[in-house]
Amino acid sequence: MPSSRASEHEAAQVADDGDPRDAEIAGLQEQVAQLDDRHKRALADLDNYRKRSVALTESRIDEAADALLRQWLEAVDSVDRALTMEPDAAAAEGLRGLLEQMQVILERQGVHRIGAPGEQFDPARHEAIAVRPAGDVPERTIVDVARSGWARGDRVLRPAQVVVASGAG
């Protein structure tokens, strides 16, 4: 299809010749060029809309999955706490087995613990709940974890609550 500028030029040449049918043809060619341009723009808009819709749907699915996983983490924390209460051997074995199953489910979903002693403090992934002088480790190093943090891929589901070294005591 000719561009609209070329169509205008052709219409001007035909109009100079004086044949009314030629002028009508040139006008129709111009109209076709305009409709073709509108059609291409509409297709581009539709393609952009589809891409935005897919991205929005994926984002909403991820948000819903993250919300469900955060609730699941509360159950994991409860089992962790139950294990620290020194239950009898049979109960401890059952709780460890349950905790292991829960962690396998989390791993399948791409969820992993964040925040461990010895890691460097990162405010995007950790929440400092205390600062402790610790001369044997570098400043801003995690020295204790009060509550494990969890991430799904690169997204933090819940920051770790940590105690951070302040340097020399």
KOLPAPA-390529 format. One record per residue: z, y, x of N, C-alpha, C in turn; residue in three letters. Coordinates in steps of 0.05 Angstrom, whole numbers, plus 5000, padded with zeros to 4 digits. Atoms other than C-alpha are relative to their C-alpha. Layout:
residues N
ZYXZYXZYXAla...
This chain:
residues 169
500049765017500050005000500050255018Met500149754984498450705026502650154996Pro497649845002504151165040499550244981Ser500349785019505451744992498550235012Ser501349774986503052255044496949945001Arg502950084998496451865053498850024972Ala501049995027495751814977499450294991Ser500449725007496552564969497550115013Glu502349924985491252675022497449904986His502350125013486452194987499550134973Glu500349875026487852524920498750275003Ala501249734995486153204949497049985007Ala502850034993479652944978498349934975Gln501550095024477552604913499750244980Val500149775018479353224873497950205009Ala502049824990474753624918497249914992Asp502650115007468953164900499350074971Asp500549915027469753354827499849784979Gly500150225020469452664793502749964988Asp497450025013475052634742501249725003Pro499050274996475551874749501249965027Arg498950024973476751944823502750135001Asp497449875001482352434810502149834986Ala498250185015485351954759500949775018Glu499450234982484951384810502050095021Ile498249904979488251814863502850044988Ala497449965013493752004814501449734996Gly498850265004494851274797500949875026Leu499250114974495051084871502650135009Gln497549864993500351614881502349894984Glu497950115017504251344822500849725010Gln499450274990503750634850501650025026Val498549974975506250874918502950084994Ala497349925007512151214885501649764988Gln498750235012513750594844500749795021Leu499550194979513150164905502450085017Asp497749894985518050614942502649964984Asp497650055017522950584883500849715000Arg499550285001522249834881501449915026His498950074974523749764956502950105002Lys497349884999529850224949501949834981Arg498450165019532349824888500749735013Ala499550254987531649174928502150035022Leu498049954979535549474986502750054988Ala497449955013540949724939501249744990Asp499150265010541349034907501149825023Leu499150154977541948704976502750105010Asp497549894992547449184996502249934981Asn498150075021551049054930500949715004Tyr499350284996550748304942501849965025Arg498450024975553548385013502850104995Lys497449895006559248824988501649814982Arg498750185018560748334932501149755015Ser499150234985561147744980502450075018Val497849914983565548135028502650044984Ala497749955018570148354971501249744990Leu499050265009570647644944501549855022Thr498750144978572247355012502750145007Glu497649864995577447895023502249934980Ser498050065021580847754956500949715003Arg499250284996580847004971502049985023Ile498250004977584047125039502750124992Asp497549885008589247585008501749814982Glu498650195017591047064955501149775016Ala499050224983591546515007502350095017Ala497849894984595846955051502650034984Asp497749975017600547104993501349724994Ala499050275004601246354978501349895025Leu498950104975602446195051502650145006Leu497549854996607846735055502349864984Arg498050145016611546374998500749735013Gln499650264987610645715034501850035025Trp498349954977613846025096502950024993Leu497249995009620146145056501249724999Glu499050285002620745395044500349895028Ala499850104973619445255118502650125013Val497649884990625045745136502549864989Asp497750145012629745395087500649735014Ser499650254986628544725120501050045028Val499049934973629445035189503050064999Asp497149935002636145325167501749754994Arg498550245007638344665137500449825025Ala499750164976637044325204502150125019Leu498049874982641544835240502849954990Thr497350055011647344645194501249735008Met499150264990648043985231500649794978Glu499750205020646843505174500449725013Pro499650274989648442765182497249905010Asp502450094986643342355221497749944981Ala502150085019639542085161498750254987Ala501149755012638942775128498450155021Ala501549864979636843085194497349885005Ala502650144996631442565203498150074978Glu501749935023628842695133499150285001Gly500749724999628943445142498050055023Leu501949974978625343395209497249894991Arg502650115010619942955176498750194981Gly501149805020619243455119498950255014Leu500849774985618844035168497449955014Leu502450074985613543675208497650004981Glu502250005020609343555145499250284992Gln500649725008609944285125498550145022Met501449874978607744505194497249905003Gln502750114999601744045192498250144979Val501549865021599644365126499450285009Ile500549734990600445055157497850005021Leu502050024978596344845218497249964988Glu502650045013590744605172498950264989Arg500849755011590545295142499750225022Gln500349824978590145615211502450185005Gly497549844997597345865210501549905024Val498550074976601345875274502450195003His497749834994608146135297499350215021Arg500249794980608546785335502850095007Ile497549894991614147085375501849785012Gly498450204987617546645426501450145024Ala498749884976622546805482498149995024Pro501849994977618847025544497450154995Gly502449855006613047355507500550305003Glu499849714999611648095515500250104971Gln499749885026613848505455497550154992Phe502449865011608048735411500850104972Asp499249905026609849195353498249924977Pro501850085022603848955314500649714991Ala499450285006606448235316503049944998Arg497150054998613948305326501550244988His498249795010619548695293502649985017Glu497649994983625048885342502450054982Ala497649965016631748795308502450085018Ile498049924981635848915371498850025028Ala500749974972635349105444502449915016Val497950124984639348735496499450055029Arg500449984971640348915569499749725012Pro500550264987637448345609498650055027Ala501149944974636548465683498249795012Gly501550224988633447785696497149984989Asp502850015011627147915653499050294998Val501249735002622248495650500750144974Pro499649845024623349055600497849934979Glu501850055023620048945531499349704998Arg500550295003620448185538501849904978Thr498450115021622847785479502049815013Ile497950174989629547465496501149814979Val499050175022631347165428498450054975Asp501549985025628047025361501949954977Val498350035023632047145298498649864977Ala501650125021626446945250497249975011Arg502850044990619746635269498050174985Ser502349875013613547025255497749814997Gly502350185005607146725230497550164998Trp502649875001599846905236498049794990Ala502350175008593546625204497650125013Arg502149894983588046715254501150245014Gly499149764987588747425278501850174983Asp498449845019592347685216502949905000Arg497250065000599847715218500949974970Val498950045027602847405155502850114998Leu497349904999609847575175500850055029Arg499349954972612147915239502649855007Pro497650134990617347555282502250215003Ala497749824995624247875283501249915026Gln499350074972626147895356502050195012Val498249844983631248145406498450055026Val501649924977627948525463501750095023Val498549924976630248625534499550295006Ala500249714994631749335554499850055031Ser500149974971631349205629502749955013Gly497550044985637149275677502550044982Ala497649995017644049155646501950215009Gly
